[in-house]
Amino acid sequence: MKTSQLLIPTLREAPGEAETVSHRLMLRAGLIRKVASGIYTYLPLGLRVIRKVEQIIRDEMNRAGAQELLMPMASPAELWKETGRWDFYGKELLRFKDRHERDFCLGPTHEEIITDLFRREVKSYRQLPLNFYQIQTKFRDEIRPRFGLMRGREFLMKDAYSFDRDEAGARENYQKMYDAYHRIFTRCGLTFRAVEADTGLIGGNSSHEFMVLAETGEETVVYTDSGTFAANVERADVLPPESIESDAALPLRTVSTPNCRSIEEVTAFLKIPAHRLVKTLVYSTGKETVAVLVRGDHTVNEIKLKKALGVPEIELAGPATVEKATRAPVGFAGPVGLKGIRILADQAIPALKNVVVGGNQLDIHFVDANWGRDFSADQTLDLRNAQAGDPSPKKDGILKATKGIEVGHVFMLGTKYSQAMNATFLDAQGKECLAVMGCYGIGVGRSAAASVEQNHDERGIIWPYPIAPFHIHLIPVSQSDKTNEMTVRLYAELQAAGFDVLWDDRDDRAGVKFNDADLIGAPFQVVVGDKGLADGVVEVKVRRTGIKTRVTPAELIQHLRSAIPHVDAASPSH
């Protein structure tokens, strides 16, 4: 393809809205353009990347025995009401009415529609197992869409759904998808980890996220070097303390802490480390107000808290609610003498001695408060986020932490949806049985953006070969007859050899072409110029390393083939 025939509106500077590397570079390289908040147009280069990611997905899904179909983007409310998600999903579900005043939504996911299809079309155990997938546009009305394709409202997703006769079959299908995802992300050239994860709004009894490791990731992953444990920080269990502190309990004292509301302010004023303070956080469930106790150096895991309370949503209480529940302004709440409110404590709290807590009045804290003598809780359990330095819940080492970007998620759904929607089949004895389900998603655009997060430098994108919009950027540095003749010849030969080639045929300065080539990020640049041709050579630059090699035109194709990175996409062993 010639540059003059493509819309590639590269930018020297990134728009102010761009917050992450991928957002900035995909805008600058002319891959995407914003239409509205969280909604983007894929320009020709961007779409070429997307199509290559899709093809890898299709290859591996088909290899795993899944069947491709395509479901509608609009879903009738009746199906969502059957599963209870019409109300439970919340404001991310974009609802609308058709001309007949019937309720619909734009599908953020398709469990309801695929389960309805199954119950209508599948009758016998002989038709099982089944696995269906699609690559389709989804819509989730994110409250704060940001980071370009990382967290958009409209996005491309591969979603798949398996149906099995029993739990054993469902786990076999789950494993097939788990292995297929390893192959997909390996073939895409991504560095990733599969980690244990929370099932969230999808539900089910187990799940794994596939996390691309990147400093700009929104998610935190904890793992051990042994490789036997990795989990999203929200999912990781925390072991209880091995022992209780042995210090003698000191008398409870009241101290003045003027204008010290935050952990940092209190600990600095009292000259104590954060783990010697117990913070009291007040949450509202919509039905009740609860107090949660955690160490000052720990953070509440709100997913664990929601499960402990048995509620779908929680939020930190506002100042008025805090004062009503504790008689103290925000920053001074504490558990000593706290009545009329349910108290939950993280399991680390009973192991502490002589801690600092809020005094339940302005500018007051208690010092040397002790569990059992001065305060207690209605329930004690694991309520905090795991963090680096914690022992692994599998007791296989000490946890480390890194940032990650979720690009894929596999769920064991069980009978959550088949039971709600009466999706059954007849077994060999003619007995009606519920289908056991799994579901499996990949963010297509997010995978492309995650690749940019991992593969870039100060000059631009460095695409992995399998998903690069073009494999080779062919750059003539003059408009002489000799250069043009060689460029035309190489363009034809490279295309005939199976390479995707972008020929920069613009009548522009060499520096402009080189800057755009580095920004766009094709794995190889082939530079043709009068000076090199006088010596019988062209120059090949590897974008990732910057290494330049002079080869003859006759050697070019073999040289490029030998330089293509080998990708081993074999399934992981278990």
GIFENKA-V778792 format. One record per backbone hydrogen bond with DSSP energy under -1.0 kcal/mol. NH is the residue of the N-H (numbers start at 0). CO is the residue of the C=O. If there is no record, write none. Layout:
# GIFENKA-V778792
nh->[NH/NH]
co->[CO/CO]
This chain:
# GIFENKA-V778792
nh->[2/4/5/7/9/10/17/23/24/25/26/27/28/29/30/31/32/34/35/38/40/42/46/47/48/49/50/51/52/53/54/55/56/57/58/59/60/61/62/63/64/65/66/68/74/76/80/81/84/85/87/88/92/95/97/100/103/104/105/106/113/114/115/116/117/118/119/120/121/124/126/127/129/131/132/133/135/137/138/139/140/141/145/149/150/152/153/154/156/157/158/159/160/161/162/163/169/170/171/172/173/174/175/176/177/178/179/180/181/182/183/184/185/186/187/188/189/192/194/195/196/201/202/204/207/208/209/210/211/212/213/216/218/220/221/222/223/226/230/231/232/234/235/244/252/254/256/259/265/266/267/268/269/271/275/276/277/278/280/282/283/284/289/290/291/292/293/295/297/300/304/305/306/307/308/309/310/314/316/321/322/323/324/325/326/331/337/343/344/345/346/348/351/354/355/356/358/359/363/364/365/366/368/371/373/374/377/378/380/384/388/389/391/394/398/399/401/403/404/406/407/408/409/410/411/412/413/415/418/419/420/422/423/424/425/426/429/432/434/435/436/437/438/439/440/441/442/443/446/447/448/449/450/451/452/453/454/456/460/461/462/466/470/471/472/473/474/476/483/484/485/486/487/488/489/490/491/492/493/494/495/496/497/498/501/502/503/504/507/512/513/514/515/516/517/518/519/520/523/524/525/526/527/532/533/534/535/536/537/538/539/540/541/542/545/548/550/554/558/559/560/561]
co->[502/1/2/5/7/27/14/19/20/21/22/23/24/26/25/25/40/38/38/35/32/30/42/43/44/45/46/47/48/49/50/51/52/53/54/55/56/57/58/59/61/60/130/132/104/102/76/77/79/79/83/84/89/103/101/97/95/74/93/72/109/110/111/112/113/114/115/116/117/425/123/124/162/160/66/158/156/154/106/152/91/139/150/146/145/37/37/137/135/441/133/439/131/437/129/435/165/166/167/168/169/170/171/172/173/174/175/176/177/178/179/180/181/182/183/185/184/210/208/229/206/198/198/411/409/194/407/192/404/190/402/213/403/401/230/399/228/223/221/195/219/231/231/350/366/364/362/256/261/262/263/264/265/266/272/273/355/293/291/289/314/287/282/341/280/343/278/276/294/382/300/301/302/303/304/305/305/283/281/317/318/319/320/321/322/328/334/290/378/292/380/345/348/368/275/365/363/331/360/254/356/252/354/374/369/369/342/342/344/298/398/386/396/391/389/222/220/218/211/209/209/440/207/438/205/436/436/412/414/415/416/417/421/432/122/430/426/424/422/163/413/161/410/159/408/157/406/155/442/443/444/445/446/447/448/449/450/459/518/454/520/463/499/499/523/501/525/527/479/480/481/482/483/484/485/486/487/488/489/490/491/492/494/493/471/0/473/502/505/508/509/510/511/512/513/514/515/516/470/540/472/538/474/528/529/531/532/531/550/526/548/524/546/522/541/539/537/551/554/555/556/557]
